[in-house]
Amino acid sequence: MKCPYCGYPDSKVIDSRPTDDNTSIRRRRECLKCGKRFTTYEKVEQLPILVIKKDNRREVYDRDKILKGMIKACEKRPVPIKILEEITDEIDKRIINSMEREITSTEIGEMVMEKLKNVDEVAYVRFASVYRQFKDINTFMDELKKLLKENETKKEKT
């Protein structure tokens, strides 16, 4: 590692430990020429994932958008932020572990709705109404009927 003080191309590692969040390694180094110490961080390189929007534009995947969308859908609902963060983590892991470089916003939206449906039905309908862009009250009612039918099926099984 090149010394930031004198530019010498070699240094030795004095101390190495993981950061608090365990996402990188902090290394204390000492220049072999001038003896000054400096810190470097080693982190796994992640290639960006692109989200293909409905109009075919592409933008860099941002997990915070998932969380913000769910927070908005759960406004004034008894859903703890911790649950929403856990859902975001699950969806994020699923997207990253897919090893795909691109994902459609539709796929992400479906993952969110699948999770929200099991957490809070009102939040699910709110999210679906924005995500699916209900054109009128009939489209909205169709989604509610589907949800009610699924609930009846669940009750019959228990």
C-alpha positions as CSV (number, residue, x, y, z in Angstrom):
1,M,0.0,0.0,0.0
2,K,1.4,3.3,-1.1
3,C,2.2,5.7,1.8
4,P,0.0,8.9,1.7
5,Y,2.8,10.9,3.3
6,C,6.0,10.1,1.3
7,G,4.6,8.0,-1.6
8,Y,6.7,5.0,-0.8
9,P,5.0,2.0,-2.4
10,D,5.4,-0.4,0.5
11,S,4.1,-0.6,4.1
12,K,3.6,-3.2,6.8
13,V,0.3,-4.0,8.6
14,I,0.6,-3.3,12.3
15,D,-3.0,-4.1,13.3
16,S,-6.0,-5.6,11.5
17,R,-9.6,-5.8,12.8
18,P,-13.2,-5.8,11.5
19,T,-15.2,-2.6,11.7
20,D,-18.1,-2.4,14.1
21,D,-20.6,-3.3,11.5
22,N,-18.5,-6.2,10.1
23,T,-18.7,-4.9,6.6
24,S,-15.0,-4.1,6.2
25,I,-11.6,-4.6,7.7
26,R,-9.6,-1.7,9.3
27,R,-5.9,-2.0,8.9
28,R,-3.3,0.2,10.6
29,R,-0.2,0.4,8.5
30,E,3.3,1.8,8.9
31,C,5.4,3.1,6.0
32,L,8.7,1.2,5.6
33,K,10.5,4.3,4.5
34,C,9.3,7.3,6.6
35,G,7.8,5.3,9.5
36,K,4.5,7.2,9.6
37,R,1.3,5.3,10.3
38,F,-2.0,5.4,8.4
39,T,-5.3,3.6,8.3
40,T,-6.8,1.7,5.3
41,Y,-10.1,-0.1,4.9
42,E,-10.7,-3.3,3.0
43,K,-14.2,-3.9,1.7
44,V,-15.8,-6.4,-0.6
45,E,-16.4,-4.9,-4.0
46,Q,-20.1,-5.0,-5.0
47,L,-21.0,-4.4,-8.6
48,P,-24.0,-2.1,-9.0
49,I,-27.4,-3.7,-9.7
50,L,-29.7,-1.8,-12.1
51,V,-33.4,-1.5,-11.7
52,I,-35.4,-1.5,-14.9
53,K,-38.3,0.9,-14.4
54,K,-41.7,0.5,-16.1
55,D,-40.7,3.0,-18.8
56,N,-37.5,1.0,-19.4
57,R,-35.2,3.6,-17.8
58,R,-32.5,2.1,-15.7
59,E,-31.3,3.4,-12.3
60,V,-29.0,2.1,-9.7
61,Y,-30.7,-0.2,-7.1
62,D,-31.2,1.6,-3.8
63,R,-32.5,-0.6,-0.9
64,D,-33.5,2.6,1.0
65,K,-36.3,3.1,-1.6
66,I,-37.8,-0.2,-0.5
67,L,-37.8,0.8,3.1
68,K,-39.1,4.3,2.4
69,G,-42.0,2.9,0.3
70,M,-43.0,0.5,3.1
71,I,-42.8,3.3,5.8
72,K,-45.1,5.4,3.7
73,A,-47.6,2.5,3.3
74,C,-47.4,1.8,7.0
75,E,-48.0,5.4,8.1
76,K,-50.4,5.5,11.2
77,R,-50.4,1.7,11.3
78,P,-49.1,-0.5,14.2
79,V,-46.1,-1.9,12.3
80,P,-42.8,-1.5,14.1
81,I,-39.9,0.0,12.0
82,K,-37.8,-3.1,13.0
83,I,-40.2,-5.3,11.1
84,L,-39.9,-3.1,8.0
85,E,-36.1,-3.1,8.3
86,E,-36.1,-6.9,8.5
87,I,-38.3,-7.2,5.4
88,T,-35.9,-4.7,3.6
89,D,-32.9,-6.9,4.6
90,E,-34.7,-10.1,3.3
91,I,-35.5,-8.5,0.0
92,D,-32.1,-6.9,-0.3
93,K,-30.4,-10.3,0.3
94,R,-32.7,-12.0,-2.2
95,I,-31.8,-9.4,-4.9
96,I,-28.1,-9.5,-4.2
97,N,-27.9,-13.3,-3.9
98,S,-29.7,-13.7,-7.3
99,M,-26.4,-12.7,-8.9
100,E,-28.4,-10.8,-11.6
101,R,-27.1,-7.4,-12.7
102,E,-30.5,-6.1,-13.5
103,I,-34.0,-6.5,-11.9
104,T,-37.3,-5.0,-12.8
105,S,-39.1,-2.7,-10.5
106,T,-42.1,-5.0,-11.0
107,E,-40.2,-7.9,-9.4
108,I,-39.1,-5.7,-6.5
109,G,-42.7,-4.5,-6.0
110,E,-44.1,-8.0,-6.0
111,M,-41.5,-9.0,-3.3
112,V,-42.5,-6.1,-1.1
113,M,-46.3,-6.8,-1.5
114,E,-45.7,-10.5,-0.8
115,K,-44.1,-9.5,2.6
116,L,-46.5,-6.6,3.4
117,K,-49.5,-8.8,2.9
118,N,-48.4,-11.0,5.9
119,V,-47.6,-8.0,8.1
120,D,-50.5,-5.5,7.6
121,E,-53.3,-5.8,5.1
122,V,-54.0,-2.1,5.1
123,A,-50.4,-1.3,4.4
124,Y,-50.4,-4.0,1.7
125,V,-53.4,-2.3,0.0
126,R,-51.9,1.1,0.3
127,F,-48.6,-0.1,-1.3
128,A,-50.5,-2.0,-4.0
129,S,-52.6,1.1,-4.9
130,V,-49.4,3.1,-5.6
131,Y,-47.4,0.3,-7.0
132,R,-50.1,-1.1,-9.3
133,Q,-51.4,2.4,-10.1
134,F,-55.1,1.6,-9.7
135,K,-56.9,3.5,-12.4
136,D,-60.3,3.6,-10.7
137,I,-62.3,2.3,-7.8
138,N,-63.1,-1.0,-9.6
139,T,-59.4,-1.9,-9.9
140,F,-59.0,-1.1,-6.2
141,M,-62.1,-3.3,-5.3
142,D,-60.7,-6.2,-7.4
143,E,-57.6,-6.2,-5.3
144,L,-59.6,-6.0,-2.1
145,K,-61.7,-9.0,-3.3
146,K,-58.6,-11.0,-4.0
147,L,-57.3,-10.3,-0.5
148,L,-60.6,-11.2,1.1
149,K,-60.8,-14.4,-0.9
150,E,-57.2,-15.4,0.2
151,N,-58.2,-14.7,3.8
152,E,-61.2,-17.0,3.5
153,T,-59.1,-19.7,2.0
154,K,-56.6,-19.4,5.0
155,K,-59.5,-19.6,7.5
156,E,-60.9,-22.7,5.9
157,K,-57.5,-24.4,6.1
158,T,-57.2,-23.8,9.9
